[in-house]
Amino acid sequence: MNTTQQLEKKINKSYKSGNVKKAIELCQGGLKDDPTNADLHVRLGDLYLAWHIDISNSCQYIDDAITEYQRALESYIDSALIYFKIGQALFYKGDLDKSVNYLTTSLNKNGKQPKAYYLMAQIYAKKARFQEAIDYAKKAIAAAPFNTSSARFLLASLYDVSTYKAGVRKCLAKWEYLLSVLTFPFDSVSLGYVSKVFANLRFFPALFNAYMNVQRQKYDDALEIYLKTIDKAPGFTPLYCLLGDVYLALGRFEDAITEYKMAIWLDTLNIPAYKHLCQAYEEQGDFDSAVDVYNKILKITPNLPEVHANLANILYVKGDIKGAISHFQTAVTLNPRKNWTSVVNQTLGFVFQEASNDLDAAISSYQSAYLLTPEDIDVYINLGSAFYDKEDIDNALAVYRNALELDPTNARIHCNLGFLHWGRGDLDEAVTEYELAIKYDPNYDIAYNNLGVIMLDDLGRVAPAIEMFRKSVECNPNYALAHFNLARAVTITGDKIEAAKLYQVAQDVNNVTNEMDPQEITDKINELFA
């Protein structure tokens, strides 16, 4: 046995025993004696790469691996294998474009490399170019049908989230999952993944301890555990999401965003990580970034109704009413659950009613919600409101009366009926409904105020009106209109000093709530002493 063979034997022995550091030192020693030995450079590159991706090692050796492969390439300029190894190292480094270049060169030199095709599929999945990822996964399988379990699993996952020819692709996904299981024992990549999973089991006691701390809201303790664990297992994907959740609970949004992005980098199809990333952006107030991530989720899997609804909400806040309506409508069309879809229909109705002033569309949306959840009182309230805005008082009254059949003691319905009767001049009916609203909800500030206005302006009963207004501001001290109306009533009694004080209170409250035109209050104060 020559010297090179003896060295290779020692390196293999050290590596198989788990002593990667010793194997690297042996390789480095061999290269000191023979610096141009390309095979030793390749072997050292392999060792650096293995050490880099070892979850129990937090050090970074990817650049060292690339350097060694490039030195070997000087001797083996046409080696498809070395080009693949450099492309693989660049993939782990995160330089996807350069990785594609090296892998393409490798495949041009040797088109029968299932691992190279599989790596290309992973890269295009990370780039959200899913059809290309599917194509490369298929090429990996074609190159080695019986030992590409990992490629089959990726292909199945890509089919699973796709909606193009949904029924067909769901069947294909199940078929590929089955074949992935059957070919698993023959795929070294899949076997490596499973060995990592088993290696991760040793972290579960610590993770359970951290989980219990989160449940007790001891976030700092949970954070310490997660950080210590992630140092020992830097490639363990679930840790990044868990760590991000803790940062989010602590209000450390930038840190949370970093962790969720890392989880997505490790698993491109990790939809929960995307959703949590959106939440972090929303909490931070970065709605543009949240919209970008929601759109990326929909590019991966377009038929997630809650994503459409969440995106619609953000677009509404941003003032993109047309975009919000479009995504709300898509969410409604997907219709995952009656109660959920009913709420989205009501939200869509609100947008039509308040933002686009399309009352017919609003009524249609509320009616769709009614068909889904006819027992939901909010549907009646919203539908009645839309009919009122359309000046269709008869239908509004009919809707509210139907609501009372479901819930005769609902104070809000009685208050709305009171308002409708008041608007039609049916004062006795209005008073009755407002009194019933107060009976069923003794703290109903709006009912007290409105009843007080009827007493003051329509019936000329100043004392009962003052009593109603005082009740209203007792229930809600931040109700500027009630303070204003109380001041108006007190003015009629002749107590201008008290009235001025009350107008000032109304003005101070209104400076915060902005519910009234401030000039209206100023004019009343000036009138007192004109």
Summary of the structure (lengths in Angstrom):
residues: 530
radius of gyration: 34.5
end to end distance: 116.1
largest distance: 117.7
contacts: 1741
relative contact order: 0.03
helix: 81%
strand: 0%
